[in-house]
Amino acid sequence: MKTFNTSDPSIFVWWKSVPDSNKREYLGIRFASSDDHIDYSKNIARDEKEEAIIDGKQLNALSSDEICSLLFSELLKPEWKWKIGGRESIKTDVYAICERLTK
């Protein structure tokens, strides 16, 4: 079963828990409408998780700048304890998404 949905514009963060730690390893940002979501039927992905960052209904009402601001504020908030390098990877990915949104 894939979490693929062509009509849902929601944005998810993809991560997995770091063993023996309360930190998360950042794996990427996914759009619900993309086909590269986690395939939960595969054993390799059982420890990986997706969590909605921006709901599709909310996303439709936002401008490109508001989407970018919301992505940064949600993904970089202190309660998300990222493994070393995670925050930098998030910033890089969000900048790339924002660049595409503003074109």
Buried (B, 14 or more C-beta within 10 A) or exposed (E): EEBEBEEBBBBBBBBBBBEEEEBBBBBEBBBBBBEEBBEEEEEEBEEBBBEBBBEBEBBEEBEBEEBBBBBBEBBBEEEBEBBEEBBEBBBEBBEEBBEEBEE
